[in-house]
Amino acid sequence: MANSFVEKFTREEAWYISPFFTNLDKNVFAAKYLPSEVLGALASRYSRSTKGVRRLFFDEYIKPILEPDLAGANSRSIREAERMKTELVNFVDYLYKHGGWEAVVNSRRAREFFEKWLAAYGDDSIAQMAGAHLFFENISQVAVKNLEDFRIGFAPLEKSTRYVLFDQKIGGRWLYFVDPILAKSKYGKEYMRILNMLFKRYVDSIEPLFRIFKKLYPQEPGQTERAYRETIKAKTCDVLRSYLPAATLTNVGFFGVGQAFEYVITKCLASPLFEVRELARAAQTELLKVIPSLVGRATSPRGRVYQRYVRRTEKILEKMAHDTRSHQVPRETLISGASVDLVEWDEDAEDRIVASLLYKYSTLAYRQIRERVKILSAKQKLEIIKKAVSLRQVRQHRLVRAFENTYYKFDIIGNLGIYRDLHRHRMLTQERQRFTTELGFDIPQDLINAKLANPYLNALDRVNRFYKKISKDFPDQAQYVVMMGNRIRWYQWENLRELSWEAELRTGPQGHPDYRKIEQQKVEFVRSVHPTLVAALKFVDFNEYELARRESEKRIDRKLGLIK
């Protein structure tokens, strides 16, 4: 894509890493030949770094072998280092001359098998048996949410807004996406002025806020300098991410099975957004190099039929929504702060859960168990639920599957940053509306306390006026200018087991204050309709924490052996 920023490598660097990736000159690429453990470690490091995964691979895996630190090393260590370097050179040279596993194990037969059973017999399940690691670098937040909007067979890991500062320029430009259709329009220059303003204010606020937080939260006795620095940095990033527009460029890595990638590519090719369509095409191009038999159908006649179905269905639904909606935004939605509304739940949830808890250990039909549960008292039902969760000692001890037998639908208004974090939960149904400025915004209390609110409010006003101007002509592209502090609406429909996992994880002391409030509200709603069942959510944290990462960083120090 013309808009992409791609890392550069020297000729020597490229020689060492080229065999392990499908390309070095594009922002979409797949990994080859690398062990899953290495790729997993790279992806984890990737999420907290400004570097791309190819650069990380060279810097943290290849370079230490080529340039080992041998200060004070004995002769045995020196010989071992020389041997590793020689083996690395020989291995890379072998890959250039002979290829990888394809040269040793004839993969043609496997591909022919997959193509036969996928194409001729339509056995889609076999496409779940092979997968790939795929990376997208320097793509917008809008595009990431489209790519991540899939659940089964797909695991994304995205660059964090908490651990990484978005303060870099490449070639004199801030890292944001410019839609080519928007760029060519009468709004193009103003779009870039607005986004340049947002990034500049983000950057200009870093040092003042950092200094203020250091005064407010001094280093504790026994706290390492590393832990303190990371804690203050995380606090600063958490506050200032509200400035970042949805056009902000980020990195994301995926591990997915062939079936999931085929579906993602097929659906994204139907997107109204140029960026998303281009990324889908690029993804297919790279995956054809590593799992060609599993993603080819995305652009087949079958795939094109599905894309037409998606596009036409969305147009029909949008027209019906437009014909039936009020164009005036209710005044109450413009207030600051996240809000949750429980709109659907099961009246007989307790009976469902108790019957399901007993079912596995009985020979009776489910209907018979339900009838017996109905005559139990509320106290007896509560006792069964309490005993079912009595041995849970930490949140990682997940509730048994019987707790999946009741669902809750929450209609949520929260800032885009909250949605970005909670969207990671995939074992539920989530649907969002377009990113917009129409529902108001949140202002971090820390900006008010630090007397840095006025530049932020001014930025919100400018973005809002610009959004209203362009959304009439470009409703989809207008999403790029929306700030993470702007509020959007989405719903979650999830079972009690998933709610337990999400709420117990996201209300922890290390969680962002904004989504902690969302999860706390959700649990309180459940308590109001099903007080018996809330007993199962043992590790939801209702405390307030001014400095989210302090305790987490202490735990990291203990693991590193820096403190006892």
N, C-alpha and C positions, 0 to 999 in steps of 0.2 A: 504493500500500500504506500502511496506517495507520502502519506502523513507520518509514516513510522520513523522512529529513531532506532537505529540498529548499531549495536556495539561493534567496534573495529578491532581486528586482531592483526598482529604482525605476521609475516610469512612463517616464521618459526612456530608461533603459537598456533596458527591455523593448521600447520602440518600435524601437530600432536592431537588436536581435538576434532579435526574434520571427520575422521572415520566414525565418531561416536554420535554425530548429529546429522540430520538429513540436509541441513544447509547452515552456513555461517553468515549469510548476507540478507536474511529476511527475519521478520519479527514473529513468524509462526514456523515451528519446526518440531520434529519428533526426535526422540532419543533412540540410539541403536547400540546393541551389544553390552550396555552397562548393566550390572547387577541391580536388582530391584532395591536392595539395601542402599546402594550408592545413590540411586535416583531419589529414594525417599529422603535420605539425609540432605541431598542437594535441594529438594523442594522445601524442606523445613528451613534450611538456611536462607533460601530464596525469599521466603515470606518476610524476612526481617532485614533485608539488604537492598541497597540501591542497585546492586549489580544484577546482570542477567545470569541465567543458569549456566550458559556456556562459559562466561567469564569466571564464575564461581568454580566451575569444574577445573579450569586451567589453574586458577590461583590457589585452590585449596587441595587439589589432588595431583595435578601434573607438576606444577612448579616446585613443590617441596621435594619431589624426586629428582628433578633436574638441578635444583639449587639447594641441597640439604644444608641444614645448619650443623656444621661439624666442629664447632668451637668446643675444645676440650675433649673431643671424641678420641677413643682409643683406636688402634689399628684394625681391630675386628669390626668396629662400627663403620669405619671408613671403607673397608672392603665390602661390607654389606650394602652401603649406600651406592657404591660403584656398580655392584651387581644389579641392584634394583633399577638403576638408570639404564644399564645395558639391556636388561630384560624389557623395559618399557619401550626403548627404541626399536628393539627387534619385534616386539608385539605389534606396534603401530605400523612398522614396515610390512609385516605379514598381512595386516588388514588391507593395506594399499595394494599389495601384489595379488592377494588371493581372496579378499573379502572375509566375511565373518562366517557364521554358522552355515550360510547358504552354500559355501564351498565345501563344507564337511558333510552336512546333512542336506540331502536334496529336498528343498522345500517346495519344488514344483508340484510334486504329488499331493502334498498337503493343500496347496492352493487349489488344485484341480478338484480335490475332494470338497473343500468349502464351497467353491463356485457351483459344483454340481448340486449339492444339497440345499444351498441357499436359493439358487436360481431355478433349478428344475423341480425341486420338491418343496420349496418354501419352508424348510425347517429352520426357523429363525433362532431357535434355542441354541444351536451349535455356535452361533456368533457370539455367545457369552463365554466361550471357552478360550478365547485369545484376545489380547488387548495390547495397549501401547501407552507410552508416556508422551504427552503432547504439551507443548509450551506456547503461550501467547505472551509476547512482550510489548510493552508500550501500546496498550489498547485502553479505551475509555472505560469509565465506571459503567456507563450505559451498556456497552458491549459485554462487559464481564457479567452483568446481571442476566443478560440474554443467554449467554453461554452456560452459566451456572444453573439455569432454570430447569434442570432435569434431575431426576432422583436416582434411578436404579442403574447400577453398574458404572457409576461415575463419581470420582472423588477429586474435587478441586482444592487447591491451596493458593491463596491470593496474598499479594504484598499487603502488609499491615499498615494502617494509618496511625497506629499507636507507637510502633517501634521504628518507623522510617519517616524522616522528614522529607516533605515534598518541596524542597527548596533548590533543586538543581535546575540549571539550564543546559541545553545542548545546542551548540551553534547559535548562541544568543537568544534562544527561545525557551520559554517555559514549557513544561511537558503537559500539553493538553491537545485534544483531538480537534481538528477543524474539518467538519463535514464539507466535501467538495461542492455539494449543491448549495449549501448555505454560504460558502465562501464566494461563489460566483454571483450570489444575489446582492441586492441593495443593502443587505444587513451584514455582509461579510466583514467589512472594516470595523464596524461598531462591535460586532461579536468579539473580535480579537482585542479591541480596547477594553471591553468589559472583563474578559478573562485575564488579560495582563494585569488589570487593576486588582483582581481577586488574589492572584498569586503574589503580587507585590505586598499587599496588605498582610497576607499570611506570613511572608518572610519577615517583614518589618516588625511583626508582633512577637517573633520567636524570642529574641534576646530580652526585651522588656518583661515578658511573661515569665521567662526562665528566672530572671533576677527576683521578681516578686515572689515566686514560689519558693525560692531558696530562703527568703526572709520569713515567709509564713511557715515553712516546714523545714527547720534546720536539721542537719544530719544528727541522727541519734547515736548515743554511745554504743560502740560495738558494730555499728553499721559500716560496711566497707564503702570506699569511695565509688567503686563500680556500681554497687547496688543503689547508692544514693543518686548517682548521676542518671542511671536508667529509670529510677522512680520519678525524678523530676522531669526527665525528658518525656516519659509516657504521659504524665499529667499535662504537660504543655501540648503534646500532640493531640491528646484527647479533646482539649479545648479548641485548638486552632483548626481542627479538621472541619469545623463548621463553615470555614471560608471556602473549602475546596469545592469546585464545581464538578458536576457529573462528567464533564469532559476530561477530567484529570486522568493522565495515563498511569497505568498500573501493570503489573505482571501477574500472571496466573499459570499454574501448572496443573495438568489433569492426568490422572490415571483412569483409563476407562476400557471397558470391553468393546469389542467390535460392534455389537448391536447398539450400544449406547452412543458411540460415535456416529454411526450411520444415522440414527434418529436426530441427534443434535445438528449434524450437517444439513440433513434434509429440511428440518424445520427452520433453521436459521437462514437458509436460502430463500425462504418465503418472507423474511423480515422486510418491513418498509424502509429500514435503515441501510444505507450504502455500506457503512462500516461493518455491520454484522454479516451482510451477504458476502463481502470480500473476505472476511475472516473465515467464513464457512468454506469458501472456495479454496483458500490457502490451506486450511486444515485438511481438506480432502486431498489436495496435491501432495502434502507431506505424508499423510497416512497411507496413500497409495504406494509409497516407497517401503513401508514396513508391514502393513497388513492389507495389501491390495484387494484381496478377495472378500474382505469384510466391509468395505466402505464404498465399493464401486456403485452399488445400487442407489446411492443418494442422488445421483444425477441421471439415473436411468429413466425410461418412460414411467415406471412405477413411482419413482421419487418425484418427478415433475407433476404427476397427477395429485400426489399428496400435497405438494406445495400450493397448487391452485386451490385445493380444498381449504387449506389453512388461510390463504389470502382472502378468498371470497367469503368464508365464514366470518372472519374478523371484520370485514367491511359491512356485512349484513348486520352483525351485532352492534357495531359502532353506530350505524345509522339508526337502529331501533333505540339505542340508548340516548342518542342525540334528540330523537323525536319525543322522548318521554321525560327528559330531565328538565329541571329548572336551571336556568342559566345563572341564577343568583346564588352565590355561595352563602350558606347560612352563617350569620354573624358569629355564632358560638364556636364555629370551627376555626376562627381566625386567632383565637387566644393562643398564647404560648404554652408549651408543655404537652407532653404526650398524654394520650388518653386511650382507654380500652373500653369496649362494650361487648359483653357476652350476649350474643344474639341467638344462639341455639345450644341446647343441651338435652340430654335424655332424662325425662322425669323419673324413670325407673332404673337409673344408673347403679344405685347400690345393689339392687337385686341382680342386675346383670353381672356385676363384678363378683359378688359373693357366689352366685351360681357357677360362674366360670372358674373361680378358685377351687371349688369342690369337684368340678366335672372330671378333671384329669385323673382323679383318684377314686372314681366311682365306676360302676357298670350300668348305672341308670341313664335313660335318655335325658338330654338337656331339658326338655320340656318338663319332665318329672321333677328334676332338681329345682327348676324355677318355681314350681308349685310348692315344694317344701320350704324353699327360702322365703316365699311370700308370707308364711305364717310365723316366721321368726320375728322377735321383737327387735326394735332399733338397737337396743343394748347388745343383743346376741349377734347381730350383723356387725356391729362395731368391733366386738371381741374377735370375730373371725378375721376381719381386715387387719386389726392390730397384730394378731398372731402371724399373719402372712408377711408382715414387714418387720417383725420384732427383731430379726437377726441382721437387718441392714445396719452396718456400722459406719459406712462412708457412702457418698453419693454414687460411687462407681459400682456399688452393689445394686444393680438395676432391679426394678420391680419385675415380678414374674409376668409372663405374657397375658395372663388373665386380665390385667389392668388395661389392656388394649380394647376392651369390650364396651367402652363408652367414649363418646366424642363431645368436644366443645368447639364452637365456632366463635372466634374473637374478631371483631372489627376494630382495627387499630389505626390511630393517627399518631405518627411520630416522625421525627426528622429523618432525612435520607440516610444519615450515618447509622441510626438505629436499625433501619431496614437492612442496610448493607450487612450488618453483623448478624441479625437474626435470620436472614435469608440462607445462611449456611446450614440451617437445620432442614434436612431433606425428607425425614420420615413423617411427613405431614403434607397437607395440601395448602399451598400459599398462592394467592392471586393478588397482584398489585395493579393499581391504576398508574397512569402515566406520571412521571416525575413532573412536578408542577410547583409554581409559587403561589397558587391560588388558595392554599390552605394555611397560609401564614408561615411562621417560623419559630424556632426556639433560639433563645439567646443564652449562652452559658453564663451562669451566675458568676463564674470566675472572671469573665471579661468585665462585668459590671463592677465587681469588687476591685479590680485592677485599674478601673477608670479607662478601659480600652473599648468600651461599648460603642462609642459614637462612630468610629470608622467602620465597625461591623454593621451597624444599623444603616449607615449610608450605603454600604455595599449591597445590602439586602434590598434597599429601595431602588438602586440603580438596576440591579438584576431583575427585580419584579417588573419595572417599567419596560425593560427590554424584552423580557419574556412575553408580556402581554402584546407587545408590538409584533413579534415574530410568530407567535403561536397560531395566529389566524392563518398565515400562509404556510407555515412549517410546523405543524403540531408535534410531529415525531422528533424533528431536529431541535426543536426548542428545549427538549429535555437536557441537552448538553450544558446549558447555561445554569441550570438549577443547582443551588448550593447544597452542601450536605446539611446545613442548618435549616433548610426549608423542610416543611412538613409534607408528607405524602400519606396516602391511605392504602392499606392492604388488609387482607384477612388471613387468618390462620385457622385451619380446621384440623384438630389433632386429638388423638386419643390420650387417655389419662397417663399412660406409661410414657409416651413421648413428652407430654407436658411436664411430668416429673423430671425427666432427664434435662429438658431445656431450662426449666425454672430453677432447679437446684444448681445447675452449672452457671447460669447467667446471673444469679443473684449473689454469687460468691464475691468476697471482698475485692478480688482482682478485676471484677467486671466494670464496664463503663457505666457511670451513674445513670445515663439516659436509659439504657435498656434494662438496668436493674429495676427501675421504677415500672417499666412495662410488665416485666415478669411478676413483680410483686402485686400489681393490680390484677393480673390474670388469676393468680392464686386466691386473692381475696374474693373475686367473683365466684370461683369454684366453691370456696368456703360458704358463701351465701346461699348456694343452691344445694350443695352436697357436703355438709360439714363432716359427715362420717368418712367420706373418701379422702378428705384433706389430711387425715391422719397418716396416710401413706407417704405424703410428701414431707419426709422428716428433715430434709437438709436445705429447705428454702430459707434464705437469710434475709431478715427484714431490718437488719441494722444499717446504719449509714456510715460511710467511710469517706473521709476527705481526701485521702491519698491512696488510690486504688492498688497500686503495685507494690507498696512497701513490704507487706508480708510475703508476697510471691518472690520478690527479689531476695529476701532473707533465705527462703527455702533454696533458691538457686545457689546462693553463697555456701550453704551447708553442703549441697551436693558437690560443689566444686572444692570443698575442703577449706574454704577461706575463713569460715567461722565454725564454731562448735555448736 
